[in-house]
């Protein structure tokens, strides 16, 4: 298949390197050095080059928040049968865009980004394929993920964004609160060091990516839940209520499958 990939950041580069052995690829990134680093893969710089390549699949890997704008900037260069694809972590705006475009599309989210995954060994990592995607697109990414041992889930657009608010925005916000209260310690304990490593890994990511994940419309509800649990915990601690603390900890263990 002829595939054009827009965006050669971490995930775009991973896709390009994964797909290169079985497909004909061209890549473009706003930072030309990112595309150049993918030695042996063709690049396009001018609109005419993309039009001449006539991709069968156009995979949009630009930073979150720019996905729809990037599609609109390139859609007139693509043939009418070209399938669109995105790997956005938050799908805000995409359902309406795809409906208006009237093109076949596939929307997916490799859940092993943006932090901490070993991209050379993705066995038992997770990926979501959006239910509303076309059958051809679903089959393409199912085959790709299955070949890498990645577990595949199907969710609707809204269901996916609710999942992301729970599984990404919640731990991101919790880690940011930890970092906001941070002070340097001469002799940190093991748990502290583990949390510090997580915080440093998270804050090494691009600001735009972090902001867009947190700007998910469903994030505020998760933050409200965090605030209510913190208020409850503060109440228990202030009252030195051992019975209520026992109930609270029992509930936590149940939530994480320890009971």
TABEL-V442714 format. One record per helix or strand of 3 or more residues. SS is the DSSP state (h for helix, s for strand). FROM is the first residue (numbers start at 1). LEN is the number of residues. If there is no record, write none. Layout:
{{SS	FROM	LEN} {SS	FROM	LEN}}
//
This chain:
{{s	2	5} {h	10	10} {s	24	5} {h	32	5} {h	47	7} {s	57	4} {h	67	11} {s	83	4} {h	94	8} {s	105	6} {s	126	5} {h	135	13} {s	151	5} {h	157	24} {h	190	14} {h	207	8} {h	219	21} {h	242	14}}
//
